[in-house]
Amino acid sequence: MNTELLKKTASEVVAKGKGIIAADESSGTCQKRFDSVGVECNEENRRLYRQTILSAPDLEKYVSGIILFDETIRQKNDAGERFPDALAARGILPGIKVDGGAKELALHEGEKVTEGLDGLRERLAEYVTFGAKFAKWRSVITIGANIPSEACIHANAHAMARYAALCQEAGIVPIVEPEVIIDGDHSIERCYEVTVAALKDTFNELKEQDVMLEGAILKASMVIAGKKAAAQSSPEQVGAETVKALLESVPKNLAGVVFLSGGQGDEQATANLNAMNLIGGTPWPLTFSYSRAIQNPVLKIWAQDTKGNVGKAQDALVFRSKMNSLASEGKYTAEMENERPY
């Protein structure tokens, strides 16, 4: 294991004022997104859409890395360059989603466990040849009646730790993502309890597998009330409870924390990240790793004219990336949204 390389890469991923774009939607998820805007979901359209994202001018000012899907890391842009090579030439780190998706957890109705460990060592070796510098593995923790169970939390934590160890063995920085789903009517207090439990078990398992935390990154959920909760959470509440949960659960020597948006509104996700960084005082950088909260306007604009609207879609992408970059330093204000180009 090349410890210095892992530390260097991890620090670059969470560099000051920068974050990650998650462009790693599976073909099934991509189908749903494309269907919602009336675009046929074939391989060429997926390539053209990903090219729109990956080639956006000035994106490297606000984005340190982009997570790719298996299909995308193998594709080329119109100039014949492999996508990861084109990103690296601009100083953007190519990442790769490597999990096999969340499947039903046996004997635990309503709960899931993420699969994909079989053959992972060989897949990581191949991704290294494509230029991947970091990877991502997502698990799903659902809050509901009598769930999550300890069995669900532990099964996912153990799998993530084994994935992380394999990544570091291959020279790839692992991002571990124990996502607490924000659907449902749970309170912010209940979300806090589940988030802390999931994080503590995750880091216990990472320790058991001898994963070097200075060369690893957490992709965390925000502590927030469920979408159907009677009392919705303000940015100040989300910021305070999320920072409190992280300080209770996450070792200080972790390289950094990036956040998923989890279905929050675009501006909501930005405001919540900003609220955390206004509090400050954390031993790790807190930044973004958003998919929908950055891509929502991009996809809608691109879909209206997949060839003629590329520039407009890229303007929207860079603007949302800039807003989240500012939020990662506590410098975002809602008034800045008045300048958006869409």
C-alpha positions in Angstrom: 0.0 0.0 0.0 1.4 3.4 -1.1 0.4 5.4 2.0 1.8 8.7 0.7 0.0 8.4 -2.6 -3.3 7.7 -0.9 -2.9 10.7 1.5 -1.9 13.0 -1.4 -4.9 11.9 -3.5 -7.3 12.2 -0.6 -6.2 15.7 0.2 -6.6 16.7 -3.5 -10.2 15.4 -3.5 -11.1 17.6 -0.5 -9.0 20.6 -1.5 -10.2 23.9 -0.2 -13.1 25.4 -2.2 -13.6 22.3 -4.3 -16.0 19.3 -4.2 -17.1 16.3 -6.3 -19.7 15.8 -8.9 -21.3 12.4 -8.8 -22.0 11.4 -12.5 -22.1 7.7 -11.7 -25.8 7.0 -12.1 -26.4 3.3 -13.1 -28.1 2.6 -16.5 -31.3 2.0 -14.6 -31.1 5.3 -12.7 -30.1 7.1 -15.9 -33.2 5.6 -17.6 -35.4 7.2 -15.0 -33.7 10.6 -15.3 -33.8 10.6 -19.1 -37.5 9.4 -19.1 -38.4 12.4 -16.9 -37.1 14.8 -19.5 -38.2 12.9 -22.6 -34.8 11.8 -23.9 -34.1 8.2 -25.2 -31.7 6.5 -22.8 -29.3 4.8 -25.2 -25.5 4.6 -24.9 -24.8 7.4 -27.3 -27.2 9.8 -25.5 -25.7 8.9 -22.2 -22.2 9.6 -23.6 -23.3 13.0 -25.0 -24.8 14.0 -21.7 -21.8 12.9 -19.7 -19.6 14.7 -22.2 -21.6 17.9 -21.5 -20.8 17.6 -17.8 -17.1 16.5 -18.1 -16.1 19.2 -20.7 -17.8 22.2 -19.0 -15.4 25.2 -19.2 -13.8 26.3 -15.9 -15.3 23.4 -14.0 -11.9 22.7 -12.5 -12.1 25.9 -10.5 -14.8 24.4 -8.3 -14.6 20.6 -8.8 -11.8 18.4 -7.7 -13.1 15.1 -8.9 -16.0 13.4 -10.8 -17.3 10.0 -10.0 -17.9 7.9 -13.2 -19.9 4.8 -14.0 -18.3 1.7 -15.5 -19.7 2.6 -18.9 -18.5 6.2 -18.8 -14.9 5.4 -17.7 -14.6 3.3 -20.9 -16.0 5.9 -23.2 -14.3 8.7 -25.3 -15.3 12.2 -26.1 -15.8 13.6 -29.6 -12.1 14.3 -29.9 -11.3 10.6 -29.3 -9.9 11.1 -25.7 -10.9 8.7 -23.0 -13.1 10.6 -20.5 -10.7 10.0 -17.5 -7.7 11.2 -19.5 -9.6 14.4 -20.6 -10.5 15.0 -16.9 -6.9 14.4 -15.7 -5.5 16.8 -18.3 -7.6 19.6 -16.6 -6.6 18.7 -13.1 -9.9 16.9 -12.2 -9.5 13.5 -10.6 -11.4 10.6 -12.2 -13.3 8.5 -9.7 -15.4 5.3 -10.2 -18.5 3.8 -8.6 -17.7 0.1 -7.8 -20.5 -1.3 -5.8 -23.0 -3.7 -7.3 -26.1 -1.9 -5.9 -28.3 -2.4 -2.9 -30.2 -5.7 -2.7 -32.8 -7.0 -0.3 -31.2 -8.1 3.0 -32.3 -11.7 3.7 -34.7 -12.1 6.6 -35.0 -8.3 7.1 -38.0 -6.9 5.2 -37.6 -3.3 4.1 -33.8 -3.3 4.5 -31.0 -3.6 2.0 -27.4 -4.6 1.8 -24.9 -3.5 -0.9 -23.3 -6.2 -3.0 -20.2 -6.1 -5.3 -17.3 -7.5 -3.3 -16.9 -10.6 -5.6 -14.2 -9.9 -8.2 -13.6 -6.4 -6.8 -9.8 -6.7 -6.6 -9.6 -7.5 -10.3 -12.0 -4.7 -11.3 -10.0 -2.2 -9.2 -6.9 -3.2 -11.0 -8.6 -2.6 -14.3 -9.9 0.8 -13.2 -6.4 1.8 -12.2 -5.3 1.3 -15.9 -8.1 3.6 -16.9 -6.8 6.3 -14.6 -9.2 6.1 -11.6 -7.8 7.8 -8.5 -10.7 7.2 -6.1 -13.7 5.0 -5.8 -17.2 5.1 -4.2 -19.3 2.5 -2.4 -22.8 3.3 -1.3 -25.0 1.6 1.3 -28.6 2.3 2.1 -30.0 2.7 5.6 -33.7 3.2 5.8 -35.6 4.7 8.8 -39.0 3.1 9.4 -41.0 1.1 11.9 -38.4 -1.0 13.8 -35.7 -0.3 11.3 -32.8 0.1 10.7 -31.8 -3.1 12.5 -28.3 -3.7 13.9 -28.0 -6.5 11.4 -28.5 -4.1 8.4 -26.2 -1.4 9.8 -23.4 -4.0 10.5 -23.7 -5.9 7.3 -23.3 -2.7 5.3 -20.5 -1.4 7.5 -18.5 -4.6 7.1 -18.9 -4.7 3.3 -17.8 -1.1 3.1 -14.7 -1.8 5.2 -13.7 -4.7 3.0 -14.2 -2.6 -0.1 -12.1 0.2 1.4 -9.2 -2.1 2.2 -9.2 -3.5 -1.4 -9.2 0.1 -2.7 -6.2 1.1 -0.7 -4.4 -2.1 -1.6 -4.9 -1.0 -5.3 -3.7 2.5 -4.6 -7.2 4.0 -4.9 -8.7 6.3 -2.3 -12.0 4.8 -1.0 -15.1 6.9 -0.4 -17.5 5.2 2.0 -21.1 6.2 1.8 -23.5 5.0 4.5 -26.6 6.9 3.2 -29.4 7.4 5.6 -32.4 7.9 3.4 -34.4 11.1 3.9 -37.7 9.7 2.6 -40.3 9.1 5.3 -41.7 11.1 8.2 -39.0 10.7 10.8 -37.8 13.6 12.9 -34.4 15.2 12.8 -33.7 13.6 16.2 -34.4 10.1 14.9 -32.2 10.8 11.9 -29.4 11.9 14.3 -29.6 8.6 16.2 -29.5 6.5 13.1 -26.7 8.5 11.5 -24.5 8.2 14.6 -25.1 4.5 14.9 -24.3 3.9 11.2 -21.1 6.1 11.3 -19.8 4.5 14.5 -20.2 1.0 13.1 -18.7 2.0 9.8 -15.5 3.4 11.5 -15.3 0.4 13.8 -15.3 -1.9 10.8 -12.7 0.3 8.9 -10.4 0.0 11.9 -10.9 -3.8 12.0 -9.8 -4.0 8.4 -6.8 -1.7 9.0 -8.0 1.0 6.6 -5.8 4.1 6.8 -8.2 6.9 7.5 -5.8 9.6 6.2 -6.3 8.0 2.8 -10.0 7.6 3.0 -13.1 9.9 2.7 -16.6 9.7 4.2 -19.6 10.6 2.0 -22.1 11.4 4.6 -25.8 12.0 4.8 -27.0 15.3 6.4 -28.9 15.0 9.6 -32.3 16.2 8.5 -36.0 15.4 9.1 -37.7 13.1 6.6 -39.3 14.7 3.6 -42.8 13.8 5.0 -42.1 15.0 8.5 -44.5 17.6 9.9 -41.6 19.7 11.1 -39.0 20.4 8.4 -35.4 21.3 9.2 -33.9 24.7 8.7 -30.3 25.1 7.4 -29.2 26.1 10.9 -30.7 22.9 12.4 -29.2 20.7 9.7 -25.8 22.4 10.1 -25.8 22.1 13.9 -27.0 18.5 14.1 -24.9 17.2 11.3 -21.7 18.7 12.7 -22.6 17.4 16.2 -23.1 13.9 14.7 -19.8 13.9 12.9 -17.9 15.1 15.9 -19.4 12.3 17.9 -18.8 9.5 15.4 -15.9 10.3 13.0 -12.2 10.0 13.9 -10.2 13.2 13.6 -7.6 11.7 11.3 -10.0 11.0 8.4 -9.0 12.9 5.2 -12.3 14.6 4.8 -16.1 14.5 4.6 -18.2 15.1 1.4 -22.0 15.2 1.5 -24.6 13.6 -0.6 -27.7 15.7 -1.4 -30.1 12.7 -1.1 -32.9 14.2 -2.9 -32.8 17.7 -1.3 -33.6 20.7 -3.5 -30.7 22.3 -5.3 -30.6 25.5 -3.2 -31.5 23.6 0.0 -28.4 21.3 -0.3 -26.2 24.3 -0.9 -27.7 26.3 2.1 -27.3 23.3 4.4 -23.7 22.7 3.5 -23.0 26.4 4.0 -24.6 26.3 7.4 -22.2 23.6 8.5 -19.2 25.5 7.4 -20.4 28.7 9.1 -20.2 26.7 12.4 -16.6 25.6 11.6 -14.3 23.9 14.0 -14.2 20.5 12.5 -10.9 18.6 12.1 -11.8 17.7 8.5 -12.9 19.7 5.4 -16.7 19.5 4.8 -17.6 19.8 1.1 -20.0 18.4 -1.5 -20.4 15.3 -3.6 -23.8 16.0 -5.2 -25.5 14.4 -8.2 -29.1 15.6 -8.6 -28.5 18.8 -6.6 -26.0 19.9 -9.2 -27.4 18.1 -12.3 -31.1 18.9 -12.0 -31.1 22.1 -14.1 -28.3 20.8 -16.3 -30.3 17.8 -17.5 -33.5 19.8 -18.1 -31.7 22.4 -20.2 -29.7 19.9 -22.2 -32.8 17.8 -22.9 -34.6 20.7 -24.6 -31.9 20.6 -27.4 -29.2 18.0 -26.9 -26.9 19.6 -29.4 -27.9 23.3 -29.3 -28.1 23.7 -25.5 -24.8 22.2 -24.5 -23.3 25.6 -23.6 -26.4 26.7 -21.6 -26.4 23.4 -19.7 -22.7 23.8 -18.9 -23.3 27.3 -17.7 -25.9 25.9 -15.2 -23.5 23.2 -14.1 -20.6 25.6 -13.5 -22.9 28.0 -11.6 -24.3 25.3 -9.3 -20.7 24.0 -8.7 -19.6 27.5 -7.9 -22.4 28.0 -5.4 -21.5 24.7 -3.6 -17.8 25.7 -3.7 -18.7 28.9 -1.9 -20.8 26.9 0.6 -17.8 24.6 1.3 -16.1 27.7 2.8 -19.2 29.2 4.4 -19.3 32.1 1.8 -22.7 31.3 0.2 -25.8 33.5 0.5 -29.2 33.0 -1.0 -29.0 36.3 -2.8 -26.3 34.8 -5.0 -28.9 32.7 -6.7 -30.2 35.9 -8.4 -27.2 35.6 -10.7 -27.9 32.1 -12.0 -28.0 31.8 -15.8 -31.1 29.5 -15.9 
